[in-house]
């Protein structure tokens, strides 16, 4: 015969003091197990190449109109903003592939990132747009362990 108490099974014949101790240890072990499981899941997600900064930038609108004013700028025309987003998303997807490939050493990754930056359509944007683009991409490059300002 067992009782189900506070999420833990405790044999009925246990004396109250032993039952209390058993309940505490049993519940503590469940909590520790849950914590370790959560920690392992987080580790495996990261180990599979999940780069939080790149994923975050891929999900957001990096050139929304309200982000221009704090930079002291009038927003560019909608077609330019759309092009900035397309270029940014494409760059970030390529960067994520490089980041996730564990067969590429750090020096080769740096070379590939330099090539990606060089291939950006810089000529299509004015000075402020170029700076905005670099400021958006910099944290993603930095999240891979590189100094973006030596690349741009």
PyMOL commands that set and color helices and strands:
alter all, ss='L'
color gray80, all
select helices_A, chain A and resi 16-47+52-59+66-69+78-100+106-118+122-124+127-142+148-150
alter helices_A, ss='H'
color red, helices_A
select strands_A, chain A and resi 2-5+8-11
alter strands_A, ss='S'
color yellow, strands_A
deselect
rebuild
show_as cartoon
